[in-house]
Amino acid sequence: AERHYVARELHDEAGQALTSLLFGLRQLEAQQADATLAAHVTELKQITNGLFDNLHRLAADLRPASLDHLGLVPVLQQYVKAMGDRYGLIAQFKTVGFNSDRLSVEIETALYRIVQEALTNIGRHARATRADVLLERRGDRVVVVVEDNGSGFEAEIGRLAQDGHLGLVGMQERVEMLGGSLTIESAVGAGTTIVVEV
């Protein structure tokens, strides 16, 4: 609920303020004739546009509105494609055993955030060319597998926490809150596989 509130505040309050700022900069740009000032206004507009884009992405990442409306499967499908495009990966998403039934809001949100963190880690750190995400429903269990062909790492959670890998520790905490399990299989030079079961 807090994540939902923060996302809405970022989108509505800060987004509106940036829109007003951009509008003011455009008016200023139209009114002045000094070339140096014009270049400065153009630069400020670019900064504002960049902030606006980052803010929009942050709000969507915190709690995408489409998760409420569409559900986990289509939202993950879109997200995997977007992350593939952003990081230049061959990114594939597959589901098994899902029908029109929705999971609980808590489970959908947690699984979305776990996949989000896993793909962000791949994009930033793994030097991978490919990432695959599998979402499978087996009766009353849901399994998520995120796999890459990147550089890998030593995958012991305790050591990861000490080394500052808070994203992976956060995944572990989310899974534990749902009473599930998280397995990380990785070795240096051999890629990484993350398996979540709830």
PASEBA-1860 file (N, C-alpha, C; in nm, 3 decimals):
! residues 198
1> AERHYVAR> 0.084/-0.120/0.000/0.000/0.000/0.000/0.088/0.126/0.000 ~ 0.195/0.119/0.080/0.287/0.234/0.086/0.354/0.257/-0.049 ~ 0.395/0.147/-0.115/0.459/0.158/-0.247/0.361/0.219/-0.347 ~ 0.235/0.177/-0.339/0.130/0.229/-0.426/0.115/0.380/-0.403 ~ 0.111/0.421/-0.276/0.095/0.562/-0.241/0.214/0.645/-0.292 ~ 0.336/0.595/-0.270/0.455/0.668/-0.313/0.457/0.682/-0.464 ~ 0.424/0.575/-0.534/0.420/0.580/-0.680/0.321/0.685/-0.729 ~ 0.204/0.689/-0.666/0.102/0.788/-0.705/0.149/0.930/-0.677
9> ELHDEAGQ> 0.211/0.949/-0.560/0.264/1.082/-0.526/0.372/1.127/-0.624 ~ 0.463/1.036/-0.658/0.568/1.069/-0.755/0.507/1.109/-0.888 ~ 0.410/1.031/-0.932/0.349/1.057/-1.061/0.268/1.186/-1.060 ~ 0.186/1.205/-0.956/0.093/1.318/-0.955/0.161/1.448/-0.912 ~ 0.219/1.450/-0.793/0.274/1.574/-0.738/0.401/1.618/-0.811 ~ 0.504/1.533/-0.807/0.632/1.570/-0.868/0.617/1.579/-1.019 ~ 0.539/1.491/-1.078/0.519/1.494/-1.223/0.453/1.623/-1.267 ~ 0.354/1.670/-1.193/0.288/1.796/-1.226/0.382/1.914/-1.210
17> ALTSLLFG> 0.465/1.911/-1.106/0.561/2.020/-1.084/0.661/2.027/-1.199 ~ 0.710/1.912/-1.244/0.805/1.910/-1.357/0.737/1.956/-1.486 ~ 0.612/1.921/-1.504/0.539/1.966/-1.622/0.526/2.117/-1.622 ~ 0.495/2.175/-1.506/0.486/2.321/-1.495/0.620/2.387/-1.522 ~ 0.726/2.330/-1.469/0.861/2.382/-1.492/0.895/2.380/-1.641 ~ 0.864/2.270/-1.706/0.892/2.257/-1.849/0.813/2.361/-1.929 ~ 0.686/2.381/-1.892/0.603/2.480/-1.959/0.663/2.620/-1.943 ~ 0.707/2.652/-1.820/0.769/2.782/-1.795/0.897/2.802/-1.875
25> LRQLEAQQ> 0.977/2.698/-1.885/1.101/2.706/-1.964/1.071/2.728/-2.112 ~ 0.966/2.665/-2.161/0.929/2.686/-2.302/0.885/2.830/-2.327 ~ 0.808/2.887/-2.231/0.766/3.026/-2.245/0.888/3.119/-2.243 ~ 0.981/3.092/-2.151/1.102/3.173/-2.140/1.184/3.164/-2.269 ~ 1.190/3.046/-2.325/1.265/3.025/-2.449/1.205/3.107/-2.564 ~ 1.072/3.115/-2.567/1.004/3.188/-2.675/1.018/3.339/-2.660 ~ 1.038/3.387/-2.536/1.037/3.531/-2.510/1.173/3.598/-2.525 ~ 1.282/3.525/-2.511/1.413/3.589/-2.510/1.485/3.571/-2.643
33> ADATLAAH> 1.580/3.663/-2.668/1.652/3.661/-2.796/1.802/3.638/-2.777 ~ 1.850/3.643/-2.653/1.992/3.627/-2.626/2.034/3.482/-2.653 ~ 2.137/3.462/-2.736/2.179/3.327/-2.777/2.232/3.245/-2.660 ~ 2.307/3.307/-2.570/2.363/3.235/-2.454/2.251/3.189/-2.363 ~ 2.156/3.278/-2.339/2.042/3.243/-2.254/1.958/3.133/-2.319 ~ 1.942/3.140/-2.451/1.865/3.038/-2.523/1.930/2.900/-2.507 ~ 2.061/2.895/-2.517/2.132/2.768/-2.501/2.115/2.714/-2.360 ~ 2.117/2.804/-2.261/2.101/2.763/-2.122/1.959/2.709/-2.098
41> VTELKQIT> 1.859/2.777/-2.153/1.720/2.732/-2.138/1.701/2.595/-2.204 ~ 1.762/2.576/-2.321/1.753/2.446/-2.390/1.814/2.336/-2.305 ~ 1.926/2.366/-2.242/1.991/2.268/-2.154/1.903/2.235/-2.035 ~ 1.840/2.337/-1.975/1.750/2.314/-1.862/1.628/2.231/-1.903 ~ 1.579/2.254/-2.023/1.466/2.174/-2.073/1.505/2.027/-2.087 ~ 1.626/2.003/-2.136/1.672/1.864/-2.151/1.685/1.796/-2.015 ~ 1.739/1.868/-1.917/1.751/1.813/-1.781/1.612/1.782/-1.725 ~ 1.518/1.874/-1.743/1.382/1.855/-1.693/1.315/1.736/-1.760
49> NGLFDNLH> 1.331/1.724/-1.891/1.274/1.609/-1.963/1.333/1.478/-1.912 ~ 1.465/1.477/-1.887/1.529/1.358/-1.833/1.475/1.321/-1.696 ~ 1.458/1.422/-1.610/1.401/1.399/-1.477/1.259/1.344/-1.487 ~ 1.183/1.400/-1.579/1.044/1.356/-1.597/1.040/1.209/-1.638 ~ 1.126/1.171/-1.734/1.131/1.031/-1.779/1.173/0.938/-1.666 ~ 1.276/0.978/-1.590/1.323/0.896/-1.477/1.216/0.881/-1.371 ~ 1.145/0.991/-1.343/1.039/0.989/-1.243/0.926/0.896/-1.284 ~ 0.890/0.903/-1.412/0.784/0.817/-1.463/0.825/0.670/-1.452
57> RLAADLRP> 0.950/0.640/-1.487/0.998/0.502/-1.480/1.003/0.455/-1.334 ~ 1.048/0.544/-1.244/1.055/0.509/-1.102/0.916/0.478/-1.046 ~ 0.819/0.562/-1.080/0.682/0.540/-1.033/0.628/0.408/-1.085 ~ 0.655/0.379/-1.213/0.607/0.253/-1.272/0.677/0.134/-1.209 ~ 0.807/0.149/-1.179/0.882/0.039/-1.119/0.836/0.010/-0.976 ~ 0.801/0.115/-0.902/0.756/0.095/-0.764/0.627/0.014/-0.760 ~ 0.534/0.050/-0.843/0.406/-0.021/-0.846/0.337/0.010/-0.978 ~ 0.362/-0.070/-1.081/0.299/-0.040/-1.209/0.147/-0.053/-1.200
65> ASLDHLGL> 0.078/0.051/-1.245/-0.069/0.049/-1.240/-0.124/-0.068/-1.321 ~ -0.051/-0.107/-1.425/-0.098/-0.217/-1.510/-0.104/-0.350/-1.434 ~ -0.028/-0.363/-1.325/-0.033/-0.485/-1.245/-0.173/-0.505/-1.187 ~ -0.235/-0.396/-1.144/-0.372/-0.404/-1.090/-0.472/-0.439/-1.199 ~ -0.454/-0.379/-1.317/-0.554/-0.394/-1.423/-0.535/-0.521/-1.507 ~ -0.409/-0.553/-1.538/-0.383/-0.663/-1.632/-0.344/-0.793/-1.564 ~ -0.276/-0.784/-1.449/-0.227/-0.903/-1.381/-0.081/-0.929/-1.410 ~ -0.027/-1.026/-1.341/0.118/-1.052/-1.342/0.171/-1.096/-1.478
73> VPVLQQYV> 0.100/-1.186/-1.546/0.154/-1.244/-1.670/0.177/-1.139/-1.778 ~ 0.076/-1.059/-1.817/0.102/-0.960/-1.923/0.201/-0.852/-1.881 ~ 0.200/-0.815/-1.752/0.292/-0.711/-1.706/0.436/-0.762/-1.711 ~ 0.459/-0.886/-1.669/0.595/-0.941/-1.679/0.637/-0.958/-1.825 ~ 0.544/-0.994/-1.909/0.577/-1.009/-2.051/0.627/-0.875/-2.107 ~ 0.557/-0.767/-2.076/0.598/-0.633/-2.120/0.732/-0.594/-2.057 ~ 0.748/-0.624/-1.929/0.868/-0.581/-1.857/0.992/-0.655/-1.909 ~ 0.980/-0.784/-1.933/1.094/-0.861/-1.984/1.137/-0.806/-2.120
81> KAMGDRYG> 1.040/-0.776/-2.206/1.074/-0.720/-2.337/1.142/-0.584/-2.321 ~ 1.087/-0.499/-2.234/1.145/-0.365/-2.214/1.288/-0.373/-2.162 ~ 1.312/-0.464/-2.068/1.447/-0.478/-2.012/1.543/-0.534/-2.116 ~ 1.495/-0.624/-2.201/1.578/-0.674/-2.309/1.619/-0.561/-2.402 ~ 1.522/-0.475/-2.436/1.552/-0.360/-2.523/1.648/-0.263/-2.455 ~ 1.625/-0.238/-2.325/1.708/-0.140/-2.253/1.853/-0.185/-2.242 ~ 1.875/-0.313/-2.215/2.011/-0.361/-2.191/2.070/-0.440/-2.309 ~ 2.000/-0.445/-2.422/2.052/-0.514/-2.539/2.063/-0.665/-2.519
89> LIAQFKTV> 1.964/-0.722/-2.452/1.963/-0.867/-2.425/1.862/-0.937/-2.515 ~ 1.889/-1.063/-2.546/1.784/-1.149/-2.600/1.706/-1.196/-2.477 ~ 1.588/-1.139/-2.456/1.511/-1.166/-2.334/1.382/-1.239/-2.371 ~ 1.359/-1.354/-2.309/1.240/-1.433/-2.339/1.160/-1.458/-2.211 ~ 1.028/-1.460/-2.228/0.937/-1.484/-2.116/0.842/-1.596/-2.154 ~ 0.825/-1.692/-2.064/0.737/-1.806/-2.091/0.654/-1.836/-1.966 ~ 0.529/-1.875/-1.987/0.443/-1.917/-1.875/0.396/-2.059/-1.899 ~ 0.374/-2.131/-1.789/0.321/-2.266/-1.793/0.216/-2.278/-1.684
97> GFNSDRLS> 0.099/-2.330/-1.719/-0.003/-2.362/-1.619/-0.087/-2.245/-1.571 ~ -0.077/-2.129/-1.636/-0.158/-2.014/-1.594/-0.284/-2.005/-1.678 ~ -0.395/-1.973/-1.612/-0.520/-1.945/-1.683/-0.564/-1.804/-1.643 ~ -0.691/-1.776/-1.646/-0.739/-1.641/-1.616/-0.741/-1.611/-1.466 ~ -0.721/-1.711/-1.381/-0.722/-1.688/-1.236/-0.605/-1.600/-1.196 ~ -0.634/-1.503/-1.111/-0.530/-1.412/-1.063/-0.473/-1.461/-0.931 ~ -0.346/-1.430/-0.907/-0.284/-1.455/-0.777/-0.322/-1.341/-0.684 ~ -0.292/-1.355/-0.556/-0.322/-1.247/-0.462/-0.234/-1.126/-0.495
105> VEIETALY> -0.279/-1.009/-0.453/-0.205/-0.885/-0.478/-0.064/-0.894/-0.420 ~ -0.052/-0.949/-0.298/0.078/-0.959/-0.232/0.175/-1.046/-0.313 ~ 0.126/-1.159/-0.362/0.212/-1.251/-0.437/0.249/-1.190/-0.572 ~ 0.152/-1.130/-0.641/0.182/-1.067/-0.770/0.287/-0.958/-0.755 ~ 0.269/-0.874/-0.653/0.364/-0.764/-0.632/0.502/-0.817/-0.599 ~ 0.510/-0.914/-0.509/0.640/-0.969/-0.468/0.711/-1.035/-0.586 ~ 0.639/-1.114/-0.664/0.701/-1.183/-0.778/0.745/-1.082/-0.885 ~ 0.665/-0.979/-0.906/0.704/-0.874/-1.000/0.835/-0.809/-0.956
113> RIVQEALT> 0.841/-0.773/-0.828/0.961/-0.706/-0.775/1.084/-0.797/-0.781 ~ 1.066/-0.925/-0.757/1.178/-1.019/-0.762/1.231/-1.030/-0.905 ~ 1.141/-1.046/-1.002/1.185/-1.053/-1.142/1.251/-0.921/-1.183 ~ 1.193/-0.811/-1.139/1.248/-0.679/-1.168/1.391/-0.668/-1.116 ~ 1.413/-0.707/-0.994/1.547/-0.700/-0.934/1.644/-0.793/-1.006 ~ 1.598/-0.913/-1.038/1.684/-1.009/-1.107/1.728/-0.956/-1.243 ~ 1.633/-0.902/-1.320/1.667/-0.851/-1.453/1.753/-0.726/-1.446 ~ 1.729/-0.642/-1.346/1.814/-0.523/-1.328/1.957/-0.565/-1.297
121> NIGRHARA> 1.973/-0.665/-1.212/2.107/-0.716/-1.180/2.175/-0.771/-1.305 ~ 2.099/-0.844/-1.386/2.155/-0.899/-1.510/2.203/-0.785/-1.600 ~ 2.116/-0.686/-1.618/2.150/-0.574/-1.706/2.269/-0.494/-1.659 ~ 2.281/-0.475/-1.529/2.387/-0.390/-1.475/2.519/-0.464/-1.452 ~ 2.511/-0.590/-1.413/2.633/-0.656/-1.362/2.677/-0.781/-1.438 ~ 2.585/-0.850/-1.506/2.616/-0.986/-1.552/2.695/-0.993/-1.683 ~ 2.695/-0.884/-1.761/2.757/-0.887/-1.893/2.702/-1.005/-1.975 ~ 2.570/-1.023/-1.966/2.503/-1.133/-2.035/2.454/-1.088/-2.172
129> TRADVLLE> 2.428/-1.184/-2.259/2.366/-1.155/-2.388/2.223/-1.208/-2.393 ~ 2.186/-1.287/-2.292/2.055/-1.349/-2.293/2.000/-1.360/-2.152 ~ 1.869/-1.346/-2.138/1.800/-1.365/-2.010/1.666/-1.432/-2.038 ~ 1.635/-1.534/-1.960/1.509/-1.607/-1.976/1.432/-1.605/-1.844 ~ 1.302/-1.580/-1.855/1.216/-1.581/-1.736/1.103/-1.681/-1.759 ~ 1.088/-1.774/-1.665/0.980/-1.873/-1.669/0.892/-1.853/-1.547 ~ 0.762/-1.843/-1.571/0.663/-1.833/-1.463/0.572/-1.954/-1.476 ~ 0.574/-2.041/-1.373/0.500/-2.167/-1.382/0.410/-2.185/-1.261
137> RRGDRVVV> 0.287/-2.227/-1.289/0.193/-2.257/-1.181/0.177/-2.408/-1.172 ~ 0.205/-2.461/-1.052/0.193/-2.606/-1.029/0.096/-2.628/-0.914 ~ -0.031/-2.636/-0.946/-0.132/-2.652/-0.840/-0.137/-2.528/-0.753 ~ -0.107/-2.544/-0.624/-0.110/-2.429/-0.533/0.027/-2.363/-0.518 ~ 0.120/-2.396/-0.605/0.254/-2.336/-0.599/0.282/-2.258/-0.727 ~ 0.363/-2.155/-0.711/0.410/-2.077/-0.826/0.561/-2.080/-0.823 ~ 0.620/-2.108/-0.939/0.766/-2.113/-0.950/0.808/-2.009/-1.053 ~ 0.910/-1.931/-1.018/0.969/-1.835/-1.111/1.116/-1.872/-1.127
145> VVEDNGSG> 1.159/-1.880/-1.253/1.300/-1.907/-1.283/1.350/-1.792/-1.369 ~ 1.461/-1.730/-1.326/1.527/-1.625/-1.405/1.669/-1.673/-1.429 ~ 1.706/-1.680/-1.557/1.834/-1.740/-1.593/1.907/-1.649/-1.691 ~ 2.040/-1.639/-1.676/2.119/-1.562/-1.772/2.246/-1.638/-1.807 ~ 2.313/-1.592/-1.912/2.438/-1.655/-1.956/2.558/-1.564/-1.928 ~ 2.546/-1.485/-1.822/2.648/-1.384/-1.792/2.767/-1.437/-1.714 ~ 2.835/-1.343/-1.649/2.963/-1.372/-1.585/2.952/-1.450/-1.454 ~ 2.833/-1.453/-1.393/2.814/-1.530/-1.270/2.886/-1.471/-1.150
153> FEAEIGRL> 2.871/-1.536/-1.035/2.933/-1.490/-0.910/2.925/-1.602/-0.807 ~ 2.991/-1.581/-0.694/2.980/-1.677/-0.584/2.846/-1.654/-0.515 ~ 2.763/-1.756/-0.509/2.621/-1.737/-0.477/2.581/-1.776/-0.336 ~ 2.657/-1.739/-0.237/2.620/-1.771/-0.098/2.558/-1.647/-0.035 ~ 2.429/-1.657/0.005/2.351/-1.541/0.048/2.417/-1.464/0.162 ~ 2.468/-1.534/0.261/2.533/-1.466/0.374/2.647/-1.377/0.328 ~ 2.731/-1.430/0.241/2.842/-1.351/0.189/2.794/-1.236/0.101 ~ 2.687/-1.261/0.026/2.633/-1.156/-0.059/2.587/-1.037/0.024
161> AQDGHLGL> 2.524/-1.065/0.139/2.480/-0.956/0.227/2.599/-0.876/0.277 ~ 2.705/-0.945/0.317/2.824/-0.875/0.366/2.891/-0.794/0.257 ~ 2.883/-0.843/0.132/2.947/-0.773/0.021/2.860/-0.662/-0.037 ~ 2.744/-0.637/0.023/2.659/-0.526/-0.019/2.564/-0.557/-0.133 ~ 2.538/-0.683/-0.162/2.443/-0.720/-0.267/2.301/-0.719/-0.209 ~ 2.252/-0.599/-0.181/2.125/-0.587/-0.108/2.006/-0.628/-0.192 ~ 2.017/-0.617/-0.326/1.906/-0.659/-0.412/1.875/-0.806/-0.395 ~ 1.979/-0.890/-0.392/1.959/-1.034/-0.375/1.907/-1.066/-0.235
169> VGMQERVE> 1.957/-0.993/-0.137/1.907/-1.012/0.000/1.761/-0.970/0.008 ~ 1.725/-0.861/-0.062/1.585/-0.817/-0.067/1.494/-0.922/-0.128 ~ 1.544/-0.989/-0.234/1.466/-1.099/-0.294/1.439/-1.207/-0.190 ~ 1.545/-1.243/-0.117/1.532/-1.347/-0.015/1.427/-1.308/0.088 ~ 1.429/-1.183/0.132/1.332/-1.137/0.232/1.189/-1.141/0.178 ~ 1.170/-1.098/0.054/1.036/-1.101/-0.006/0.981/-1.244/-0.012 ~ 1.067/-1.338/-0.055/1.025/-1.478/-0.066/0.992/-1.534/0.072 ~ 1.075/-1.503/0.172/1.050/-1.553/0.308/0.919/-1.500/0.364
177> MLGGSLTI> 0.884/-1.373/0.332/0.758/-1.316/0.380/0.638/-1.391/0.323 ~ 0.656/-1.454/0.208/0.549/-1.531/0.147/0.556/-1.678/0.187 ~ 0.653/-1.714/0.272/0.669/-1.853/0.313/0.725/-1.941/0.203 ~ 0.798/-1.881/0.111/0.853/-1.957/-0.001/1.001/-1.983/0.012 ~ 1.061/-2.023/-0.100/1.205/-2.051/-0.099/1.272/-1.985/-0.219 ~ 1.398/-1.949/-0.200/1.479/-1.888/-0.305/1.607/-1.969/-0.319 ~ 1.639/-2.008/-0.441/1.764/-2.079/-0.469/1.841/-2.001/-0.574 ~ 1.969/-1.975/-0.547/2.055/-1.908/-0.644/2.165/-2.004/-0.684
185> ESAVGAGT> 2.171/-2.034/-0.812/2.276/-2.121/-0.864/2.364/-2.036/-0.956 ~ 2.490/-2.021/-0.917/2.579/-1.940/-0.999/2.723/-1.976/-0.969 ~ 2.808/-1.952/-1.065/2.951/-1.966/-1.046/3.017/-1.869/-1.141 ~ 3.136/-1.822/-1.105/3.206/-1.726/-1.187/3.225/-1.782/-1.328 ~ 3.179/-1.707/-1.426/3.193/-1.747/-1.566/3.086/-1.842/-1.617 ~ 2.990/-1.879/-1.530/2.893/-1.982/-1.570/2.747/-1.934/-1.568 ~ 2.723/-1.803/-1.564/2.587/-1.754/-1.562/2.519/-1.774/-1.428 ~ 2.393/-1.735/-1.421/2.319/-1.742/-1.294/2.176/-1.791/-1.319
193> TIVVEV> 2.127/-1.874/-1.227/1.987/-1.915/-1.229/1.928/-1.886/-1.092 ~ 1.817/-1.814/-1.091/1.746/-1.784/-0.967/1.611/-1.856/-0.974 ~ 1.582/-1.935/-0.871/1.456/-2.010/-0.866/1.380/-1.968/-0.741 ~ 1.259/-1.922/-0.761/1.172/-1.880/-0.650/1.050/-1.970/-0.651 ~ 1.013/-2.020/-0.534/0.892/-2.102/-0.523/0.809/-2.052/-0.407 ~ 0.682/-2.023/-0.433/0.591/-1.979/-0.326/0.462/-2.059/-0.334
END
